[in-house]
Amino acid sequence: MKKTYFLFLIAIIIISCVQNHKTNISELTVEYLTNPLGVDVEQPRFSWKIFSEERDEKQTAYQIIVGESAKETENETGSVWDSGKISGDETVNVEFSGKPLQSNTKYFWRVRVWLDDKTSVWSEPAFFHTGILNKNEWAAKWITTQNEIIDASPLLRKQFKVEKEIEQAVAYVTAAGFYEFYLNGQKVGNHVLDPGVTDYRETILYSTYDVTDLLKNGTNTAGAMLGNGAWNFRKTEGRWSWGGGGASFGNPALWMQLMIDYADGCSEVIVSDNSWKTTDGPVTFNNLYGGEDYDAQKEVPGWADADFDDAGWNPVIVANEPGGNLKSQLTPAIEVTQTLEPVKETNPEPGVFLFDLGQNIAGWWKLEVKGSPGQVIRIRGSETLNDSLFPKPLEEGDKMSTKFDYHAQTWTDYTLKSNETEVYEPRFFYTGFRYIEVTTSDDKNPEYLKVEGRVVRSANKRNGTFESSDSLLNQIHRAGVWSQMGNMQSYPTDCPHREKGAYNGDGQVIAEASMHDFHMAPFYTKWLNDMRDSQEENGRIPNTSPVLVGGMGGGVAWGSAYILIPWWMHHYYDDTRILEEHYPVMKEYLQYLKNLGSKDEDPSEPFIIDNFDGYWYSLGEWCAPGESDCPNHPVVNTFYYYYNSLLLSQIADELGFETDAETFRALSDTIKQHFNRKFFNPETALYGTEETYQTYQLLALVGDVVPEGYRDKVFQTIVDDIKMRDDHLNTGIIGTKYLWPVLVEGGENELAYSVATQTTWPSFGYWIENNSTTLLEKWSGENSHNHQMFGSITEYFYKFLAGIQSPMEGNTTKGYRQIHIEPHVPQDLGFVNASVETVAGKVVSNWKKEDGSFAHEVVVPMNTAATVALPVSDIENVTVFEGSEKIWENNAYLEGVSGIHKITKENDRLVVETGSGNYRFRVE
């Protein structure tokens, strides 16, 4: 009996070890971030992902523990929070509910997952560090120079002593403008253009750095270099500036609080105050638009070192506070994420060099040069050569384009200090370019010159992959990704060179595509706060948020980003808090729209939003082929009024506000009736115009506003118009987002593919055929060559060509718990390989046409299930394999294969119901 019992225990141990080996928990995040510092959320949310080699596995329960030390959690205890065993499959945004968290404290946590009643797996420990949770704990002052700062960047420093062993040292740093922060001569962190731009009068983001290893016993020095950023905008003659320019809120200012905890239990706080000193630095000009000048002869060697003598420096002064609330920057900072080597260079004349990166980027250049003291190296960038419409490979005799001031008047001047090799790259500005021009002040070639392109953006992680047998589609996708990266600067910009504005319309039409290509949750969380900060007293959400950078052109479709993006985040990221936090302000925005109907161009139609506040504030579409705008603004304005009302009714339902939900639903129904009465012509099935305007027809279908019995007719007007244009679109940024979903879901898959692969104007292929590596502002190729607003085409690649449907199509559930994969396979496309890293895990859909068969590889994340729709031409005469096992033959489902639950026939497809796991289907 004892021997049998012993063998039984051994077997259980072996089974448990094997199970633990095959299943693991990783990618632990707090507020969407891995091991974040400075979490200033009192009840942070925890998420994790589960990975298993087994099929059809689910989490049945979980336990979260939070402790004050790694050892504590390693011992599987949590003194701060032990959730206990909680039944359920939740893995996303589980809210902390333990003891009140303390400021400036590092906490460790783990999660335990049960796979059944007996089998459980622990994750490795992770951590999060809290920021300051009570504003009364802030002791730092805003400091700046005594003299007015126009263009230059001052240096600031302070010495302090450390005389005991340090347990932990954390620095909280921000600026009105930009900063670089130093400790003992070393730059702290890899952030650039920090902090992310906000409306500093409402919110200022601070970064949190663990600087324990940068301090030493004895004398230490904190130092900073300040940049003007979006705080001290000035218009300088001869340098590029967007709009009116000259908007300055005062000197850039530093704010810093260094909190040191000693091993003996004592603590000390070093802050920015009037004990700091300042002097001029080598950056003699910096402007977010116009560039940066650096005089290496004015460098102050060792200025941030501990042993530097600052006796000749001037005292700082305490500055007026910018006015905004300090908030932790819980979103990936802007960083240099990539370095590009030129693919070609020329030296057309002495002292002039041209470099071609082969790729349009946003960022700046890095210079290595050996010349003579006092020689000035001027560096500029452009998107084309020879003032041409499109880019091309660099050749001898080419010149940098100067037709746009945002290229011609944007530069960096670097003044050499020695005969040795010197290295320089800007700090406080960025721009967009493909080509780099270098000129010398004395028309002499330097002895040595090397130039690289530095890609600068918010360091959001890549989220999706796409590749197909069609090289044009692949190039369009790459161009879309590069355009998103070029316009990801703590908020989504319109372009990286001319305006750099946070246009809400541009940002909302690209948002779902970005959610496929990048991990956007913390980025959009920050941007929605910008929108809330920008709301005007009458409830209006301006066309740009934050309002300090860029212009103000847009319309109701622009402000609607404030309702659309939280709704999408709720579905993509299973995020309800984002709705809760913004719901009151969303209601105020809807009330603004309601009031607008009675205050616009025609107050007699309160449920129609006509033109209002002048042309630029009530745009109805943007950059359609051959025109900037659309012929009838009120169609789009009123549609978004309707759509916002409808979505807000659904949001109210989600949050349990039943009365609100009924009110907003009734409002949307009323607007819908008036919309059709005003704009719909039953004779022609057209909205708003006498001839088909694709955007209007698309919106009517997307919003389901078409009267009963007319939907097919409205859809056919789009199809007919596209075919009349030889399979070309006629949409601006709004209509383009909805073109491919409407076509595919309406049964016109081949037409959708044909439109996507055109190479003549107007089309994406027209841009690619003309050497574009990013997406352009206009179908014609005029103006900016790095706008992301047309990038919504890549939604079609992921959702329909690869078939990984998002939660917005109605078949995949919120948070990707139940996933629907249904590739729409064009006749001329041979294969697609795609993946999307969802909050539930990575979803993969790789399909390929083979001789007489269709192969489809699918990966369904653990803790989810899927329906996979396999295209078949003759259901009754096909055989379907999973691996080497038959699962369908003789018009019947063959049971017995692990993970396969059911197969049903639906028109020209077989729908396979699966659990989690890797599957290889083959239809013969």
N, C-alpha and C positions, 0 to 999 in steps of 0.2 A: 504494500500500500504506500509506504514512504517513498519507494523508488518511483512508483507511478506518479505520485504527487510532485516529486522533484522534476521528473521529465516534463510534466505538464507546465510547471513554472518556467523551465528552460524554453519550452515552445512559446509560451506567452511572451517572454522577454525577446526571443528572436523575432516573433511577429511584430512586436512593438518597435524594435529597432529598424526592421525593414520598412514599417509604415512611416516612421520618423524620417527615414532616409528618402522615401519617395515623396513626402509631403513636407513643405516648409512654408513659413510665413516670412515675408520680407516687404520691402518698400513701405515701411512704416512712416507715416507723415502726421504732422500736427499742423492744422490750418493749411493743408496742401503742401507743406514744406518739410524737407528731410532735416532732422536735427536743427530746428530753427533757433536763432537767438533773438531775444527781444520780443517775445510773444506778449502783447499787451491786451489779450483777450481773457477775460476773467473765467470763462468757461470754454476753453479751446476744444476743438473737435479732433478726434483721432480716426485715422484710416489705415488700412493695411490690405495687402493682397496675398492670396494663397496660391501656391504652385504645387502641382502634383503630377506624377507620372501616370497615375491611375485615371481611368475614365469615370465619369458620372459621380464625382464626389462633391459633397456639399458640406458647408459649415452648419452644424445643428445648434451650436451654442458657442459663446465666447466669454472670456474674462479678461478685464484690463486691470493691471496693477500699476500704480504710480508711487515711486518712493523717492527718498532724498539722496540715495546713493546707488551706484551701479551694483554694489555688493548686495544691497537689500533686494533689488529686483532679480538678481541672479539666484538668490535664495527663495525666489517665488513668493515674496511677500511685498506688500505695498502699504506703508504707513500713511501715505497721503490720500490714496484712493485704492480700494479693492472693490471692484464692481460685483464680485461674486459671479457665479455661473449664471449667465443670462441666455435663455433660449432664444434662438433666432439666427438669421443668416446675414445680419447687418455687418458690413465691413467698411462703410463710408460715412464719415462725418458723425461719429458717435461722440456725443457731448460729455465732457468731463463733469462729474458731479461729486467730487470728493471734498476734502477740507479746503478752505479758502487758500488760494495760491498767494505766495509772498513775492514782492518785487525783487528783481535782480537775483533770481534763484534758479539754479540748475536742477531739473527734475529728470528722473530716469523712469522709463516705462516699458512694459512688455505686454503682449497680448497672447492669450492661450485660446486655442480653437479646438472645439470638439467636432470630430467627424462622425461620431455615433455616440451612444450612451457611455461607451468605455474608452474609446480611443481619442486622445487629445495630443496636441502639438504646441509647444511654446515657440515664440519668436525669440530672436536675440534681442538684448536690450537696446533701446534707442533713448534719445533724450530731447528735451526742449528747455530753453532758458527763458525766463520771463523778463519782460521789460519793466518799466515803472508803471504800476497799476494805480497809483495815487499821485495826482499832479503836485500835491504838496511836498512830495519827496524830491522834486526838481530844485536844485540849488544854483544851477548855472545861470549866467547872464549873457545876453547878446552883446557881442563886442565888435568894434570896427575901428577904423583909423580916424584920427582927428580931422584930416583933410578930406575933401570931397573926392571920391573915386570916380573918374570918368571912364578911362579905358584900361588902365593898368591893373595888375593883380598884386596885392600886397602880401607880404610874409608876416606871420604872427608866431610868437613863441612864448613859452613859460618854462622855467626850471622848477623842479620840486625834488624832494628827497624821499627815498625809500630806505628804511633802516631795519626792517624786520622781514621775516620769511613770508612770502605771499602765497595765499591759498588760491585766490582768484582775483583777476583784475579785468574789468569790463568797461569799455568806453562807449558812450552814447554820443553820437556826433551828427550835426546837421549844419545847414547854412541857409541864409536867405541869399540865393544864388547857388553857385557850386563851390566845392572845396576839395582839397586833398589834405589828408590828415597824416601826421608823422609822429612817431615816437622814437627818440634816440637815433634820428637820422634815417629811419626806415619808413617808407610809406606803409600805412596800415590798410590791409585789405586790397582787393583787386577791383573795387568799384571805380567807375569813371562817370563823369557827368552826374555826380551825386550831390544832393538827393534828387530822386525823381521829381519832375516838375509838378507842382500843384498850384492852386491859388493860395499863396502863402498867407493871405489875409484870413483864410478859413482853416487850412490844415497845412502843417509842415511835417514832413516825414524825417524821422531820425533813423540812422543805421546803428547797429549794435555789433561791436567787435570784441572778441576775447583776446585781450592783449597781455595775458599773464606772462607769456614767454618773451615779450618785448621789453619788459621792465627789468631793472637790475638794482642791486644794493648800491646805495649812494645817490649821486646826483643823476636825475633823469630830465629829459626835455620833451615837452609836447610842442608840436609845431603845426602850422596850417598855412596853406596857400588858398586864397579866395578868388573865385571867378564871378563874373557878372550874372551869367545864366539868364533866367527869365525874370530876375528881380530888378536888375539895373540895365534895362534896355535903353539904348541911346542910338540916335541916327547919326552916323559919321559920314561926311561927304566923301564920295569915292569908294565907300564900302557898302556891300549889299545889306539892305534891311527891308523887311516886309512891311507893307502897309504904311501907316503914318510914322512909325518909329518914334523915338524920343520918350517912350513911356518908362520912367524910372520911379521906383518907390524909395530910392535912397541908396546909400552905400551897401554893398554886400556885407553880410555880418556872419560871424561864427558863433556857434553854440556847442559847448562840449562839457560833458560830465563824465569823469573817470572815477569809477568806484572800485576801491581796493579792499579786499577782505584778507586779513592776515591770518596766519596759522594759529596765532594765540587767541583768536576770537575777536580781536579788535578790527575796526574798519576805518577807512579814511576816504574823503572825497576831494578830488582835484577838479576845479571847475574853470570855465572861461569867466574872467572877471577883469576888473581894471588893473590887476597886477601883471597882465600880459604886456608884451612889447611888440612893436611893429616896425617894419622898414619896407622900402621899395624892393620889388623882386625883378627878375629878368623878363617876365611877361609884361610887355609894354602896351599891348592892345589885346582885348579879348571880347568878342561879340558872338552870340549864338548863331547869328546869320553871317556876319562879315568876315569871320576868321580869327586868327591869333597871330601876334608878332612876338618873337622871342629874341632878346639880345643877350647872347651868351657872355658878352663882356660885362654884363651887369649881374652875373651870378654872384651869389654870396656863399662861397664854399663852406660846407659844414654848418650851415645856419640852423639846422634842426638837431645837431649833435649836442650831447650833454656838456661837452667841455668848450663850447663856443662862447666867446666873449661878446655879449650883446650890450656893452656899456654905451655904445653910440646909438642904440635904437631908441625910438620914441614910445611913450606910453600910449596904450589904446584908450578908447573911451567906451563907456557902456552905451549901446545903441538903443533906440526905441524898438520895442518888440514888434515883429511883423504883424502880430494880431491873431495868427492861427493857432489852433490846438496842436500840440505835439502828439504825433502818432507814429508807431513803429512802422517801418517800411517792410511790411510782410509780403513782399513780392520780389522776385529775382531782380537784383540790381542791374544797371547797365554795365556791360563789361566789353573788353576787347575779346571777341569770341573766335576770331579767325584771322590769319594773315595770308594775303595773296601775293605771290611773286608775279611780276610782269611777264607776259608771254612774248612781248616784243618791245624793243626800245629803239629810238632813233636819236641822232644828234644833228638836226638839220642845219645848224649854224653854231659858231662858237658861243658858248654860254647859254645854249638853248637845248633842252632834252625833252623828249616825249616818251611816255611809257603807256603801254596798253595792258591793263589787268585781265582783259578778256571777259570781264564780268562787271556789270554795273553793281555798285555796292553803296551802302551808307556807312560813313565812318570818317576816317582821316588817313593820312599818309605817315609813314615812318621814313626818316631820312638818315642815312649814314654818309658823311661827307668829309673830305680832307681838302682844304683850300688854304686861304691866307686870312690872317686876322682882319676883321672889319668887312670882309666880303659878305654880301647879303644874298641869301638864296631865297628866291620867291617860288612858292609852290601853289599851283592852282589845279583844279580838276574840271572836267566836263564830261558830258554824256555822249557827245558826238564829236566828229572831226570836220574841219573845213566848213563849219556852219551848215552842215548837211542835215537832212531831216532824220536820217537813221544812222546808227553806228556801223562801223565796218572794221575789219582787221587793220591795224596800223601799218602804213607803208612809208617809204621814203618820200619826202616832200609834203607830208600831211602837216596840218597845223591844228592846234586846239581851237575848238569852237568858242567864240566870244559873243555870239548873237544874243545870249541871255545874260542879263546883269548878275543873276544869281550864280553864274559861273565866272564871268569876267571880273566881278568886283568882290569875289570871295577868295581869300588867299591866306597863306602864312608866310611871313618874312622871318627868316632865321639869320641872325648875324653871328658869324664865326668869331671865336675868341682866340684861336691858336692855329698852329701849323699841323696839329695832330688830328686824327680822325675823331669826329664828334657825332653824336647821335641825338636826334630830336624827333619828337612827335607831339602834336597838340594835346591840350588838356581840357579846354573849356569851350570847344565848339565841335560840330560835326557837319558834314555835308554829303551830297550824293554825287557820284561820278563813276566813270569807267577809265577815263584817260587822265594822266597826270602830266602836267607841264612843269618843268623846272628851269628857271632862268637865273642867271647871275648878274649882280649889279655892275660888274666890270667887263661883261661880255667875254669872260675867260672860262674855259672849262676847268672845273676842279680837278685836282690830281686823282681823286677817287670819289665816286658817287654811286650810291645804291638807294633805291626807293622801293618800298613795299606798300601795299594797301592793307589797311587795318579795318576789319569789320567790327562795328560798334553797335550794340543793340542790347535791349533787355534780354538777359540770359535765360529766356524761357526754353525748356527742354523740347527737343523734337518729339512729336507724338505719333506721326503717321508716316508710312512709306507707300509709294506707288510706282509701279513699273509695268509697262505693257509692250506688246509687239509693235506698237505704233510709235515711232520715234518722235513724231510731232506731239502726241499727247504727253510723252515724257518731258519734252522740252517746255511745254506749256506748264506742266506741274512744277518743274524746277524754277521757271520764271515766277510762278506764283509764290513759291516758298521764298525766293530771294526778295520779292517785293514785300512780303510780310516781314522778313527780317529787316529790310531797309526802313520800315515804318513802324518799328517796335521800340519806342524810345520812352518808356515808362507810361506811355499811352499810345494808342494807334494814331499815327500821323497820316496826313494826306500825301506828303512827299518830303524827302529829307533835305531838300536844298532851297526851294522857293519859299514855302510857307511854314512847313513843319507843324501844321496845325492839327489839333485833335478834333477833326470834323466828325461829329457823331453819326452822320449819314454814311460816310465812307466806312466808319468802324462797324456799324451794325450790319451792312450788307456783306462784309467779309467775315463776320464773327464765327459763323458755323464752319466755314472753311478753315479758319484759324484753329478752331477747336479740334479739327481733325489733324492738322499739321503740327500743332504745338500744344504744350500743356499751358492753358490760358487761365485757369481758375483764379490764382492769386492776382494775375495781371488785370483781369476784368473786375475783380473785387476792388482793386485800387481805383480803376477808372470809373466805376459806378459811384464811388465816393466823390470823385471829381465832379461828376454830373450833379450829384446832390448839393455839393458846395456851390455850384454855379447857378442853381435855380434862382430865378428872379422873384421879386415880391409877388408878382401876379401869377406865379406858378409855372411860368415858361421855363423849359430847359433850353438853354441857348444852343446854337448850332455847333459850337465848339466847347469842349470841356477837357481841361481847364481853359479859362477864357484868356489867359495871359499870352498865349502863343497862337499865331495864326489869325484867320479872319472870322467872319461871322455869317457867311453865306450858307443858306440851306432853307429848310421848310419843315413841315410837320413830320416828314419821314426822317429828318435828322434828329429831332427831339425824341422821337419814338424809340430810339436806342435804349432809353431809360426803362422802358417796359419790356422790350423784346429781349435784351441780353439777360436780365435776371430770369426771365421765363426759360430761355434756352439753358442757362446755367443750372436751373432747377432740374431740368431733364437730363442734361449731359453729365452733371456732377452730383446728382441726387442731393442738391443743396437747397434746403428749405429756409435756412437762416437768411440767405441773400434776399428772399422774398419778404421775410418778416422785417428786416432792417429797412428796406426801401419802400415798403407798401404805403406808409403814410404820405411820403413825398410823391409817389406815383399817383395817388388820389388827387393831390394838389395839381399835378400836371394835367390830369384828365379834366379837372375842373377848369383849368386854363383853356383847354381846347373847347370845352362846353361854352365858356364865356366868349371865346373867339368867334364862334359861329354868329353871334349877335353883334359883333364889333368889327367885322371884316368889311370887304368891299360891298356886300349886299346883306345888311342886317335882317332883311325880311325873310331870309332863309336860315334860321338858326341851326339847322342840322347839316348845313353845307358850309364847309370852310373854303371861302373864296380867296382871292388874293388879299394880302394884308401886309402892312408895314413896309410896302415897297417891294420891288422885284426880288432883291437878293434874300429876303426873309421868307418868301413863300414859294420857293422853287418846287417843281413837281417831279422832275427827273433830272439827271445830269449826264451830259456827254453822250447822248445818243448819236448815231452816225450822222454826220453832216450838220449837226446842230448842237448847241450847248444844252438847251433845255427842252421842254416838251410844249406842245401847243395848248394845253389846258391844265394849268396848275391845280385848280380845284378838284380834279378827279383824284389825283394822288393824295392831296391834303385831306380830303374827306374820307378816302379809303383808309388812311392810317388812323383817322379819328375813330372810324368804325372798328378797325382791327384792335386798337388800344382798348376800346371799351369791352370788346369781346374777351381779350386776353385778361384784362383786369377782373372781369367776372370770374374767369377760371382761377385766377390767382386768389381771389377772395374765397372761392370754394375750397381751395387747397388749405387756406389758413383758417377756415371755419367761420368766416364772416358772411353768414347766409343772407342777411338783409342787403349788404353791399353787393353780393353776387347777383341777387335778383334785380337790384337797381341798375347795375352796369349791363346786365344781360338785356334788360328792357331797353336801355339806351342804345345798345348796339343794334337791336332789332329795328328801332325807330330810324336810326341813321341809315341802315340798310334799305329801308323802304324809300327814304328820301333820296338816297344815292341812286337807286334804280329809276325813280321818277325823274330825277334831274338829268342823268347822264346816259341811260340805256335807251337805245332805239330798237324796238322789237322787230322792225322791218329788216334792218341790216345786221342785227345782233352785235352792234358796235357800241362801245362806251366812249363818250366824250368827243368824238370826231366823226366826220363823214367818211373818212377812209381809215382803214385799219391802222391803229397804233398799238404795237405789240404789248407794250408795258401795261396799258390800260386793260387789255383783254386778259393778260396774265394775272394781274392783281385781282380782277373780278373772280377768276377761277380759284386762285389760292385762298381768297377770303370766303369762298362759297357764298357769294352775294348774288349769283346769277339766278334769275327767276326760274321756277320749275318749268322744265320742258325746253329750256334754251341752252343748257350747258353744252351739249354736243355742237350746237350751232356756233356758240362763242369760241369753243375750242377749234372748230374748223376754220374760223377766220384767221387764227394764228397760223395754222398749217398752210392755208392757201397763200397767206402773205409771205411766209418763208419761202415757199416753192416759187412764187412769183419773182422773188429776189434771188433765184438760183441757189436756194438752200443757205441763205445768209440771214443773220439776225438783224434786227433794227431796234435794239434796246440800249438804254443807258445803264447806269450802275444798279438801279432798282429793278428794272425788268430783267436784266441779265441774271440776277440771283435766282429768279423763279422760272426762267425759260426751260432749262433741262428737266427739272422735276415735273413740270406740267406736261412736257412732250412725252417723257417716258411713261409717266403714270396714265397718260391718255392713249397709250398704245403705239406711239410713234417713235419707237426706239431707234430704228434705222435713220429716221430724219434727225433725231437728236445727235446721233454720231456724225452724220454728214455736216451738220451745222458746226460741231466742235472741231472738225478737221478741215474746214475750208482754209485756203491759203491766199485768197484774194480779198480785197477790202469789201466790207468791214469784217474782220475776223481775227482771232488770236494767231492763226497761222500766218496772216499777213505781217504781223509784228515779228514772228519767229523767222519767216523767210527773209526779213530785212534785218537780221542779225541782232534782234533784241534778246537780252538775257533777263530782263525783268518785264513787268507789265506796264503799259503806258497810260497816260492820262486820256488821250483821245484816239479813236480808231484811226484817224488820219496819220498819227505819228507826231503831231504837233505838240509843242510844249514839253511837259515833264515826261521823262522816260522811266520813272520809278513811282508809280501809283499802285496801291494794292486793291483799289476799289472794284476792279473787274475780276478779282481772283476767286469769286464765288463759283467759277466754272469747276474748280477742283472738288466741290461737293459732289458734282456729277460723277467724277472719277471714283470717289470712295463709295458713295451711296448706291450708285446704279451700275457702273461698269464693274467694279469689284463686288458690289452687292451688299456691303456692310451697312445696313440701314441704321440710322441714328434713332434716338427716341422721338424725333419730330415727325417721322413718317407714319407713326401709328402702330407699327408691328413690333418694334423693339421697345421694351418698357424703360421707364425712368431708371437711370443709373446702370443701364445695360444688364439688368438681372435676367431678362429673357431677350435673346438676341435673334433678330431675323436677318438671314443672309440670302440674298436673291440677286445673283448677277444677271444683268440684261446684256446679252451677248450679241454684239453686232456681227453681221456676216463677214466683214473684212478685218475683224480683230482676232488675232491668233491666241493671245494669252494676256492675263492680268495677274500681277502679284501685288497684293496690298495688305497693309496691317494698320490697325488703329489701337493705340494704347489707351484703353478706357479706364474709368475708375474701378472697374471690376477686374481688369487685366487685359492682356493683349488679345485682340481678335484678329485672326488671319484668314484671308480668302485669296487663294491662288488657284486660278483655273487655266486650263489649256486645252485647245482643240488638238486631238490626235487623229490619226487615220481611223475613221470609223468610230471614234469614241470621244467622249468629253470627260476630262479628268479634273477633279475639283478637290483641292486640299483645304481643309478647314481646321482652325484651332479655336476652340471654345474655352474661355477661361474657367478655372475651377470656381465652384459656387454659383455658376450660371447654367442656363440651358439655352438651346437654340432650335430654331426651325431653319432648315436649309432647303431652299427651293432649287432643284436641279432642272435645268431646261431639257426637255425631251421633245422629239418630233413625232414619235409614235409610241405612246405609252404602252400599248398592248403588246408591242413587239420588241421591247428593250429589256436588257438585263443590266442590273445595277450591282456593282461590287463595292464593298468597303474593305480596302486591302485586298486580300485574296478570297474573302467570304462573299457569297451572294446574299444580297438583302432584298432583291426584287427580281422576280422572274415569272413568266406566264401570267402577267397582269396581276400579280399578288405579292404581298409583303412576306418575306421569309424571316421569321423571328430567330433569336438566338445570338445575335452579335452584341457584345458588350457596348453599352452606351447608346444603342439605337433602340428607341422606344416605339416608334410607329412610323409608317409611311402612308400618305394619302395622295390621291390624284386630284389635281386642280388644273383644269384646262390643259395647257401645254407644259406642265411641270409636275414633278414629283416632290412633295414636301416631306422631308425627313425630320423627325423630331429626335433630338439628341440631348444627352447630358453633356457635361464638360469633357474635354479631352481633345486629342488630335485624331482627325479622320481623313482618310484618303478615299474619296468616292470616284468611281469610274462608271460612266454610262455607255453601254455598248448597244 
